Amino acid sequence: MTGAPAQVREPVTTSGTIAVMNLHAQIDGSAVRLSRTATGEAQGAPMAVTQGAALIDLLNLRGHLLGCVADYERAADLAERLVHAAPENGTSLLARARSRATLHRFADAAADLAAAARSGADPAAVDAERAVILQALGCHADAMALIRTAAARQSDFTTLGALAVLQADRGELTEAERLFDEAPRHYQGTSPFPLAQLEFRRGVMWHREGDLEAARRCYEAARSRVPRYAPALGHLAELEMLSGSAHVAVELLRPLTRTSDDPEYAAHLAAALHSVGRVHEAKQWRERAAARYDELSLRHPEAYVDHAADFWLGVGADTGRGLELALQNLAFRQTHRAHALFERAVLAQHRTAQAVP
């Protein structure tokens, strides 16, 4: 079985480059409008809550697309202020739940969803966010029940895409492929972002399965939708490294390190530079990534200790630190990937101990 996208009518969307420019403008404009609204009326008023929730979602979207942790943090701060001003408003609670889930604070996000449900928030919206959390925690059966219920109500792009990603996570590749093909046929929007995100998740599925050519096609499809899509570019760089094309990986990663504050790209750049013999420059990027991972592991441990552990087990070259963080990650989530990371760390530490004379 291959992961080649089926030949179907491609939805016509806005240029990805223009869409990113528009996203910047939307965020700036929303921030100005929210400031004016908050000045003219109580911060917990319905209009302020609606505007604040919209800005939170835009910030989280840009954070994902461009690899900007600062956007996630800005959204989280705004969400806290929104709930403080309107503690029983379902919209504010849903916005904070999404922001907390983005930073992998799943228990806190679930508490917000329960409060949002009690406050009269749309049950479908609450269940959609619950499904995201359950899937992230590896509770696939429970997530599947919620998404199938949503699909029974309305089989649209969002629900079909969510089912595709869930089936991919469960290893049900045939069904996932069918859904990845089907979902775009139901797309009614003009933004390229949802389609790029879906292709990226399809690429992750094949990357995980070891079909690197299929993964490459999907990542390139995501990149064609949104040329600056950081996760797709970062994963393409990983594929170039695996194929022995470290020079190409360097060219993909260097622009990301100028626009993203996520240390993953600095770490990958360090590895790529080391592979092409630019050891001094690689050391500089390794140190930059290490400092940033230390910072983020303290500020947002649920979201970054697994990435930090992977860094220290790889280019960071500190298996003891990697094992410590892998164990911390296992305390946060009992998923297959968390166990696999811990086992990898134990083996790496064992090999390191054996190598010491």
TORDO-329603 format. One record per residue (C-alpha): residue number from 1; y, x, z. Coordinates in steps of 0.5 Angstrom, whole numbers, plus 2048, in hexadecimal, padded with zeros to 3 digits. Each point is the difference from the previous one (the first is absolute). Example, Ala and Ser with C-alpha at 12.3 -4.5 7.8 and 13.67 -1.06 7.14 Angstrom:
REM residues 2
<pt fifi="1" yy="7F7" xx="819" zz="810"/>
<pt fifi="2" yy="807" xx="802" zz="7FE"/>
This chain:
REM residues 357
<pt fifi="1" yy="800" xx="800" zz="800"/>
<pt fifi="2" yy="807" xx="803" zz="7FE"/>
<pt fifi="3" yy="807" xx="7FE" zz="803"/>
<pt fifi="4" yy="803" xx="7FF" zz="7FA"/>
<pt fifi="5" yy="805" xx="7FB" zz="800"/>
<pt fifi="6" yy="7FE" xx="7FA" zz="7FC"/>
<pt fifi="7" yy="804" xx="7FF" zz="7F9"/>
<pt fifi="8" yy="804" xx="7F9" zz="802"/>
<pt fifi="9" yy="807" xx="7FE" zz="7FF"/>
<pt fifi="10" yy="805" xx="805" zz="804"/>
<pt fifi="11" yy="805" xx="7FC" zz="804"/>
<pt fifi="12" yy="807" xx="802" zz="7FE"/>
<pt fifi="13" yy="804" xx="802" zz="805"/>
<pt fifi="14" yy="807" xx="804" zz="802"/>
<pt fifi="15" yy="800" xx="807" zz="7FE"/>
<pt fifi="16" yy="7FE" xx="804" zz="806"/>
<pt fifi="17" yy="806" xx="805" zz="800"/>
<pt fifi="18" yy="805" xx="7FA" zz="800"/>
<pt fifi="19" yy="7FC" xx="7FC" zz="805"/>
<pt fifi="20" yy="800" xx="806" zz="805"/>
<pt fifi="21" yy="808" xx="800" zz="7FF"/>
<pt fifi="22" yy="800" xx="7F9" zz="801"/>
<pt fifi="23" yy="7FC" xx="801" zz="807"/>
<pt fifi="24" yy="805" xx="805" zz="802"/>
<pt fifi="25" yy="806" xx="7FB" zz="7FE"/>
<pt fifi="26" yy="7FC" xx="7FA" zz="804"/>
<pt fifi="27" yy="7FF" xx="804" zz="806"/>
<pt fifi="28" yy="808" xx="802" zz="800"/>
<pt fifi="29" yy="802" xx="7F9" zz="7FF"/>
<pt fifi="30" yy="7FC" xx="7FD" zz="805"/>
<pt fifi="31" yy="802" xx="805" zz="805"/>
<pt fifi="32" yy="807" xx="7FE" zz="7FF"/>
<pt fifi="33" yy="7FF" xx="7F8" zz="800"/>
<pt fifi="34" yy="7FC" xx="801" zz="806"/>
<pt fifi="35" yy="806" xx="804" zz="804"/>
<pt fifi="36" yy="805" xx="7FA" zz="7FD"/>
<pt fifi="37" yy="7FB" xx="7FB" zz="803"/>
<pt fifi="38" yy="7FF" xx="803" zz="807"/>
<pt fifi="39" yy="807" xx="801" zz="800"/>
<pt fifi="40" yy="802" xx="7F9" zz="7FF"/>
<pt fifi="41" yy="7FB" xx="7FC" zz="804"/>
<pt fifi="42" yy="7FA" xx="802" zz="805"/>
<pt fifi="43" yy="7FB" xx="805" zz="7FE"/>
<pt fifi="44" yy="7FA" xx="7FB" zz="802"/>
<pt fifi="45" yy="803" xx="7FA" zz="7FB"/>
<pt fifi="46" yy="7FC" xx="7FE" zz="7FA"/>
<pt fifi="47" yy="804" xx="803" zz="7FB"/>
<pt fifi="48" yy="800" xx="807" zz="803"/>
<pt fifi="49" yy="7F8" xx="800" zz="802"/>
<pt fifi="50" yy="7FF" xx="7FE" zz="7F8"/>
<pt fifi="51" yy="804" xx="806" zz="7FE"/>
<pt fifi="52" yy="7FD" xx="805" zz="805"/>
<pt fifi="53" yy="7F9" xx="7FE" zz="7FE"/>
<pt fifi="54" yy="802" xx="801" zz="7F9"/>
<pt fifi="55" yy="803" xx="807" zz="801"/>
<pt fifi="56" yy="7FA" xx="802" zz="804"/>
<pt fifi="57" yy="7FB" xx="7FE" zz="7FA"/>
<pt fifi="58" yy="804" xx="804" zz="7FB"/>
<pt fifi="59" yy="800" xx="806" zz="805"/>
<pt fifi="60" yy="7F9" xx="800" zz="801"/>
<pt fifi="61" yy="7FF" xx="7FF" zz="7F8"/>
<pt fifi="62" yy="804" xx="806" zz="7FF"/>
<pt fifi="63" yy="7FD" xx="804" zz="805"/>
<pt fifi="64" yy="7F9" xx="7FF" zz="7FD"/>
<pt fifi="65" yy="803" xx="801" zz="7F9"/>
<pt fifi="66" yy="804" xx="806" zz="801"/>
<pt fifi="67" yy="7FC" xx="803" zz="806"/>
<pt fifi="68" yy="806" xx="7FF" zz="804"/>
<pt fifi="69" yy="7FE" xx="800" zz="808"/>
<pt fifi="70" yy="807" xx="7FF" zz="802"/>
<pt fifi="71" yy="800" xx="7F9" zz="7FC"/>
<pt fifi="72" yy="7FA" xx="7FE" zz="804"/>
<pt fifi="73" yy="804" xx="803" zz="807"/>
<pt fifi="74" yy="806" xx="7FC" zz="7FE"/>
<pt fifi="75" yy="7FC" xx="7FA" zz="7FE"/>
<pt fifi="76" yy="7FD" xx="800" zz="807"/>
<pt fifi="77" yy="806" xx="801" zz="804"/>
<pt fifi="78" yy="803" xx="7FA" zz="7FC"/>
<pt fifi="79" yy="7FA" xx="7FC" zz="802"/>
<pt fifi="80" yy="801" xx="802" zz="807"/>
<pt fifi="81" yy="807" xx="7FD" zz="800"/>
<pt fifi="82" yy="7FF" xx="7FA" zz="7FC"/>
<pt fifi="83" yy="7FA" xx="7FE" zz="805"/>
<pt fifi="84" yy="805" xx="802" zz="806"/>
<pt fifi="85" yy="805" xx="7FB" zz="7FD"/>
<pt fifi="86" yy="7FB" xx="7FB" zz="7FE"/>
<pt fifi="87" yy="7FA" xx="800" zz="805"/>
<pt fifi="88" yy="7FD" xx="7FA" zz="7FE"/>
<pt fifi="89" yy="801" xx="800" zz="7F9"/>
<pt fifi="90" yy="7FA" xx="800" zz="7FB"/>
<pt fifi="91" yy="804" xx="803" zz="7FB"/>
<pt fifi="92" yy="802" xx="806" zz="804"/>
<pt fifi="93" yy="7F9" xx="801" zz="803"/>
<pt fifi="94" yy="7FD" xx="800" zz="7FA"/>
<pt fifi="95" yy="805" xx="805" zz="7FD"/>
<pt fifi="96" yy="7FE" xx="805" zz="806"/>
<pt fifi="97" yy="7F9" xx="7FE" zz="800"/>
<pt fifi="98" yy="800" xx="803" zz="7F8"/>
<pt fifi="99" yy="804" xx="806" zz="802"/>
<pt fifi="100" yy="7FC" xx="802" zz="806"/>
<pt fifi="101" yy="7FA" xx="7FF" zz="7FC"/>
<pt fifi="102" yy="803" xx="805" zz="7FB"/>
<pt fifi="103" yy="800" xx="805" zz="805"/>
<pt fifi="104" yy="7F9" xx="7FE" zz="802"/>
<pt fifi="105" yy="802" xx="7FD" zz="807"/>
<pt fifi="106" yy="7FB" xx="7FB" zz="7FF"/>
<pt fifi="107" yy="7FF" xx="7FD" zz="807"/>
<pt fifi="108" yy="807" xx="7FF" zz="801"/>
<pt fifi="109" yy="801" xx="7FD" zz="7F9"/>
<pt fifi="110" yy="7FA" xx="7FB" zz="801"/>
<pt fifi="111" yy="804" xx="7FE" zz="807"/>
<pt fifi="112" yy="806" xx="7FF" zz="7FB"/>
<pt fifi="113" yy="7FC" xx="7FB" zz="7FC"/>
<pt fifi="114" yy="7FD" xx="7FC" zz="806"/>
<pt fifi="115" yy="807" xx="7FF" zz="802"/>
<pt fifi="116" yy="802" xx="7FE" zz="7F9"/>
<pt fifi="117" yy="7FB" xx="7FB" zz="7FF"/>
<pt fifi="118" yy="802" xx="7FD" zz="807"/>
<pt fifi="119" yy="807" xx="800" zz="7FD"/>
<pt fifi="120" yy="7FE" xx="7FC" zz="7FB"/>
<pt fifi="121" yy="800" xx="805" zz="7FA"/>
<pt fifi="122" yy="7FC" xx="7FE" zz="7FA"/>
<pt fifi="123" yy="7F9" xx="801" zz="801"/>
<pt fifi="124" yy="7FE" xx="803" zz="7F9"/>
<pt fifi="125" yy="805" xx="805" zz="801"/>
<pt fifi="126" yy="7FD" xx="802" zz="807"/>
<pt fifi="127" yy="7F9" xx="800" zz="7FE"/>
<pt fifi="128" yy="802" xx="805" zz="7FA"/>
<pt fifi="129" yy="803" xx="805" zz="805"/>
<pt fifi="130" yy="7FA" xx="7FF" zz="804"/>
<pt fifi="131" yy="7FB" xx="801" zz="7FA"/>
<pt fifi="132" yy="804" xx="807" zz="7FF"/>
<pt fifi="133" yy="7FF" xx="802" zz="807"/>
<pt fifi="134" yy="7F9" xx="7FE" zz="800"/>
<pt fifi="135" yy="7FF" xx="804" zz="7FA"/>
<pt fifi="136" yy="803" xx="806" zz="803"/>
<pt fifi="137" yy="7FC" xx="800" zz="806"/>
<pt fifi="138" yy="7F9" xx="7FF" zz="7FC"/>
<pt fifi="139" yy="7FF" xx="7F9" zz="802"/>
<pt fifi="140" yy="7FF" xx="7FE" zz="7F8"/>
<pt fifi="141" yy="7FC" xx="7FA" zz="802"/>
<pt fifi="142" yy="805" xx="7FD" zz="804"/>
<pt fifi="143" yy="806" xx="802" zz="7FB"/>
<pt fifi="144" yy="7FB" xx="7FD" zz="7FA"/>
<pt fifi="145" yy="800" xx="7F9" zz="803"/>
<pt fifi="146" yy="808" xx="800" zz="801"/>
<pt fifi="147" yy="801" xx="802" zz="7F9"/>
<pt fifi="148" yy="7FB" xx="7FC" zz="7FD"/>
<pt fifi="149" yy="803" xx="7FA" zz="803"/>
<pt fifi="150" yy="806" xx="802" zz="7FD"/>
<pt fifi="151" yy="7FD" xx="800" zz="7F9"/>
<pt fifi="152" yy="7FD" xx="7FA" zz="801"/>
<pt fifi="153" yy="807" xx="7FD" zz="801"/>
<pt fifi="154" yy="803" xx="804" zz="7FA"/>
<pt fifi="155" yy="7FD" xx="805" zz="7FC"/>
<pt fifi="156" yy="806" xx="804" zz="7FE"/>
<pt fifi="157" yy="802" xx="807" zz="7FF"/>
<pt fifi="158" yy="801" xx="802" zz="807"/>
<pt fifi="159" yy="7F9" xx="7FD" zz="803"/>
<pt fifi="160" yy="7FC" xx="803" zz="7FA"/>
<pt fifi="161" yy="803" xx="806" zz="801"/>
<pt fifi="162" yy="7FF" xx="800" zz="807"/>
<pt fifi="163" yy="7F8" xx="7FE" zz="7FF"/>
<pt fifi="164" yy="800" xx="806" zz="7FB"/>
<pt fifi="165" yy="802" xx="805" zz="805"/>
<pt fifi="166" yy="7FC" xx="7FD" zz="806"/>
<pt fifi="167" yy="7FA" xx="800" zz="7FB"/>
<pt fifi="168" yy="801" xx="808" zz="7FE"/>
<pt fifi="169" yy="801" xx="801" zz="808"/>
<pt fifi="170" yy="7F9" xx="7FD" zz="801"/>
<pt fifi="171" yy="7FD" xx="804" zz="7FA"/>
<pt fifi="172" yy="7FF" xx="7FA" zz="7FC"/>
<pt fifi="173" yy="802" xx="803" zz="7F9"/>
<pt fifi="174" yy="7FE" xx="7FB" zz="7FB"/>
<pt fifi="175" yy="803" xx="7FB" zz="803"/>
<pt fifi="176" yy="806" xx="804" zz="802"/>
<pt fifi="177" yy="801" xx="802" zz="7F9"/>
<pt fifi="178" yy="7FF" xx="7F9" zz="7FD"/>
<pt fifi="179" yy="806" xx="7FE" zz="805"/>
<pt fifi="180" yy="804" xx="806" zz="7FE"/>
<pt fifi="181" yy="800" xx="7FD" zz="7F9"/>
<pt fifi="182" yy="801" xx="7F9" zz="802"/>
<pt fifi="183" yy="806" xx="801" zz="805"/>
<pt fifi="184" yy="805" xx="802" zz="7FA"/>
<pt fifi="185" yy="7FF" xx="7FA" zz="7FC"/>
<pt fifi="186" yy="803" xx="7FC" zz="805"/>
<pt fifi="187" yy="806" xx="804" zz="801"/>
<pt fifi="188" yy="806" xx="7FC" zz="7FF"/>
<pt fifi="189" yy="805" xx="805" zz="803"/>
<pt fifi="190" yy="805" xx="805" zz="7FC"/>
<pt fifi="191" yy="7FF" xx="806" zz="805"/>
<pt fifi="192" yy="7FC" xx="806" zz="7FE"/>
<pt fifi="193" yy="7FF" xx="801" zz="808"/>
<pt fifi="194" yy="7FA" xx="7FB" zz="801"/>
<pt fifi="195" yy="7FC" xx="802" zz="7FA"/>
<pt fifi="196" yy="801" xx="808" zz="801"/>
<pt fifi="197" yy="7FE" xx="7FF" zz="808"/>
<pt fifi="198" yy="7F9" xx="7FC" zz="7FD"/>
<pt fifi="199" yy="7FF" xx="806" zz="7FB"/>
<pt fifi="200" yy="801" xx="805" zz="805"/>
<pt fifi="201" yy="7FB" xx="7FC" zz="805"/>
<pt fifi="202" yy="7FB" xx="800" zz="7FA"/>
<pt fifi="203" yy="801" xx="807" zz="7FF"/>
<pt fifi="204" yy="7FE" xx="802" zz="808"/>
<pt fifi="205" yy="7FA" xx="7FC" zz="7FF"/>
<pt fifi="206" yy="7FD" xx="804" zz="7FA"/>
<pt fifi="207" yy="803" xx="807" zz="804"/>
<pt fifi="208" yy="7FC" xx="7FE" zz="806"/>
<pt fifi="209" yy="7FA" xx="7FF" zz="7FC"/>
<pt fifi="210" yy="800" xx="806" zz="7FC"/>
<pt fifi="211" yy="802" xx="7FD" zz="7F9"/>
<pt fifi="212" yy="806" xx="805" zz="7FF"/>
<pt fifi="213" yy="801" xx="7FE" zz="7F9"/>
<pt fifi="214" yy="801" xx="7F9" zz="802"/>
<pt fifi="215" yy="804" xx="801" zz="805"/>
<pt fifi="216" yy="805" xx="804" zz="7FC"/>
<pt fifi="217" yy="800" xx="7FB" zz="7FB"/>
<pt fifi="218" yy="802" xx="7FB" zz="806"/>
<pt fifi="219" yy="805" xx="805" zz="803"/>
<pt fifi="220" yy="803" xx="801" zz="7F9"/>
<pt fifi="221" yy="801" xx="7F8" zz="7FF"/>
<pt fifi="222" yy="804" xx="800" zz="806"/>
<pt fifi="223" yy="804" xx="806" zz="7FE"/>
<pt fifi="224" yy="802" xx="7FC" zz="7FA"/>
<pt fifi="225" yy="802" xx="7FA" zz="803"/>
<pt fifi="226" yy="804" xx="804" zz="805"/>
<pt fifi="227" yy="801" xx="807" zz="7FE"/>
<pt fifi="228" yy="803" xx="802" zz="807"/>
<pt fifi="229" yy="7FA" xx="7FD" zz="804"/>
<pt fifi="230" yy="7FF" xx="805" zz="805"/>
<pt fifi="231" yy="7F8" xx="7FF" zz="802"/>
<pt fifi="232" yy="7FE" xx="7FF" zz="7F9"/>
<pt fifi="233" yy="803" xx="807" zz="7FF"/>
<pt fifi="234" yy="7FD" xx="803" zz="806"/>
<pt fifi="235" yy="7F9" xx="7FE" zz="7FE"/>
<pt fifi="236" yy="801" xx="802" zz="7F9"/>
<pt fifi="237" yy="802" xx="807" zz="803"/>
<pt fifi="238" yy="7FA" xx="800" zz="804"/>
<pt fifi="239" yy="7FC" xx="7FF" zz="7FA"/>
<pt fifi="240" yy="803" xx="806" zz="7FD"/>
<pt fifi="241" yy="7FE" xx="804" zz="805"/>
<pt fifi="242" yy="7F9" xx="7FE" zz="800"/>
<pt fifi="243" yy="800" xx="801" zz="7F9"/>
<pt fifi="244" yy="802" xx="807" zz="801"/>
<pt fifi="245" yy="807" xx="7FF" zz="7FD"/>
<pt fifi="246" yy="804" xx="802" zz="806"/>
<pt fifi="247" yy="806" xx="801" zz="7FB"/>
<pt fifi="248" yy="801" xx="7F9" zz="7FE"/>
<pt fifi="249" yy="7FF" xx="7FE" zz="807"/>
<pt fifi="250" yy="806" xx="804" zz="802"/>
<pt fifi="251" yy="804" xx="7FD" zz="7FB"/>
<pt fifi="252" yy="7FE" xx="7F9" zz="802"/>
<pt fifi="253" yy="801" xx="801" zz="808"/>
<pt fifi="254" yy="807" xx="804" zz="800"/>
<pt fifi="255" yy="804" xx="7FA" zz="7FE"/>
<pt fifi="256" yy="7FD" xx="7FC" zz="805"/>
<pt fifi="257" yy="802" xx="805" zz="806"/>
<pt fifi="258" yy="807" xx="7FF" zz="7FE"/>
<pt fifi="259" yy="800" xx="7F9" zz="800"/>
<pt fifi="260" yy="7FB" xx="7FE" zz="805"/>
<pt fifi="261" yy="800" xx="802" zz="808"/>
<pt fifi="262" yy="7F8" xx="7FF" zz="800"/>
<pt fifi="263" yy="7FD" xx="807" zz="802"/>
<pt fifi="264" yy="7FA" xx="7FE" zz="7FC"/>
<pt fifi="265" yy="803" xx="802" zz="7FA"/>
<pt fifi="266" yy="803" xx="807" zz="803"/>
<pt fifi="267" yy="7F9" xx="801" zz="802"/>
<pt fifi="268" yy="7FD" xx="7FF" zz="7F9"/>
<pt fifi="269" yy="805" xx="804" zz="7FD"/>
<pt fifi="270" yy="7FE" xx="806" zz="805"/>
<pt fifi="271" yy="7F9" xx="7FF" zz="7FE"/>
<pt fifi="272" yy="802" xx="800" zz="7F9"/>
<pt fifi="273" yy="805" xx="806" zz="800"/>
<pt fifi="274" yy="7FA" xx="804" zz="804"/>
<pt fifi="275" yy="7FB" xx="7FF" zz="7FB"/>
<pt fifi="276" yy="805" xx="803" zz="7FA"/>
<pt fifi="277" yy="801" xx="806" zz="804"/>
<pt fifi="278" yy="807" xx="7FE" zz="803"/>
<pt fifi="279" yy="7FE" xx="802" zz="807"/>
<pt fifi="280" yy="807" xx="801" zz="803"/>
<pt fifi="281" yy="803" xx="7F9" zz="7FD"/>
<pt fifi="282" yy="7FA" xx="7FD" zz="802"/>
<pt fifi="283" yy="800" xx="802" zz="808"/>
<pt fifi="284" yy="808" xx="7FD" zz="800"/>
<pt fifi="285" yy="7FD" xx="7F9" zz="7FE"/>
<pt fifi="286" yy="7FA" xx="801" zz="804"/>
<pt fifi="287" yy="805" xx="801" zz="806"/>
<pt fifi="288" yy="804" xx="7FA" zz="7FE"/>
<pt fifi="289" yy="7FB" xx="7FC" zz="800"/>
<pt fifi="290" yy="7FD" xx="802" zz="806"/>
<pt fifi="291" yy="807" xx="7FF" zz="804"/>
<pt fifi="292" yy="800" xx="7F9" zz="7FD"/>
<pt fifi="293" yy="7F9" xx="7FE" zz="801"/>
<pt fifi="294" yy="801" xx="802" zz="808"/>
<pt fifi="295" yy="807" xx="7FC" zz="800"/>
<pt fifi="296" yy="7FC" xx="7F9" zz="7FD"/>
<pt fifi="297" yy="7FA" xx="801" zz="804"/>
<pt fifi="298" yy="804" xx="7FF" zz="806"/>
<pt fifi="299" yy="805" xx="7FB" zz="7FE"/>
<pt fifi="300" yy="7FB" xx="7FC" zz="7FC"/>
<pt fifi="301" yy="7F9" xx="802" zz="802"/>
<pt fifi="302" yy="7FC" xx="7FA" zz="7FD"/>
<pt fifi="303" yy="803" xx="801" zz="7F9"/>
<pt fifi="304" yy="800" xx="808" zz="800"/>
<pt fifi="305" yy="7FA" xx="803" zz="804"/>
<pt fifi="306" yy="7FB" xx="7FF" zz="7FB"/>
<pt fifi="307" yy="804" xx="803" zz="7FA"/>
<pt fifi="308" yy="802" xx="806" zz="805"/>
<pt fifi="309" yy="7F9" xx="801" zz="802"/>
<pt fifi="310" yy="7FE" xx="801" zz="7F9"/>
<pt fifi="311" yy="806" xx="804" zz="7FF"/>
<pt fifi="312" yy="7FE" xx="805" zz="805"/>
<pt fifi="313" yy="7F8" xx="800" zz="7FE"/>
<pt fifi="314" yy="803" xx="802" zz="7F9"/>
<pt fifi="315" yy="806" xx="804" zz="7FE"/>
<pt fifi="316" yy="802" xx="800" zz="807"/>
<pt fifi="317" yy="7FA" xx="804" zz="802"/>
<pt fifi="318" yy="800" xx="7FE" zz="808"/>
<pt fifi="319" yy="7F9" xx="7FD" zz="801"/>
<pt fifi="320" yy="801" xx="7FF" zz="807"/>
<pt fifi="321" yy="807" xx="7FC" zz="7FF"/>
<pt fifi="322" yy="7FC" xx="7FC" zz="7FB"/>
<pt fifi="323" yy="7FB" xx="7FE" zz="804"/>
<pt fifi="324" yy="805" xx="7FE" zz="806"/>
<pt fifi="325" yy="803" xx="7FC" zz="7FB"/>
<pt fifi="326" yy="7FA" xx="7FD" zz="7FD"/>
<pt fifi="327" yy="7FD" xx="7FE" zz="807"/>
<pt fifi="328" yy="807" xx="7FD" zz="801"/>
<pt fifi="329" yy="800" xx="7FC" zz="7FA"/>
<pt fifi="330" yy="7F9" xx="7FD" zz="801"/>
<pt fifi="331" yy="803" xx="7FD" zz="807"/>
<pt fifi="332" yy="804" xx="7FC" zz="7FC"/>
<pt fifi="333" yy="7FB" xx="7FE" zz="7FB"/>
<pt fifi="334" yy="7F9" xx="7FF" zz="7FF"/>
<pt fifi="335" yy="7FF" xx="800" zz="7F9"/>
<pt fifi="336" yy="7FB" xx="804" zz="7FB"/>
<pt fifi="337" yy="806" xx="804" zz="7FE"/>
<pt fifi="338" yy="802" xx="802" zz="807"/>
<pt fifi="339" yy="7F9" xx="802" zz="802"/>
<pt fifi="340" yy="7FF" xx="804" zz="7F9"/>
<pt fifi="341" yy="807" xx="804" zz="802"/>
<pt fifi="342" yy="7FD" xx="801" zz="807"/>
<pt fifi="343" yy="7FA" xx="803" zz="7FD"/>
<pt fifi="344" yy="803" xx="804" zz="7FB"/>
<pt fifi="345" yy="804" xx="803" zz="806"/>
<pt fifi="346" yy="7FA" xx="801" zz="804"/>
<pt fifi="347" yy="7FD" xx="804" zz="7FB"/>
<pt fifi="348" yy="806" xx="804" zz="7FE"/>
<pt fifi="349" yy="801" xx="802" zz="807"/>
<pt fifi="350" yy="7F9" xx="802" zz="801"/>
<pt fifi="351" yy="800" xx="805" zz="7FA"/>
<pt fifi="352" yy="807" xx="803" zz="802"/>
<pt fifi="353" yy="7FC" xx="801" zz="807"/>
<pt fifi="354" yy="7FA" xx="803" zz="7FC"/>
<pt fifi="355" yy="805" xx="805" zz="7FC"/>
<pt fifi="356" yy="803" xx="803" zz="807"/>
<pt fifi="357" yy="7FD" xx="807" zz="801"/>
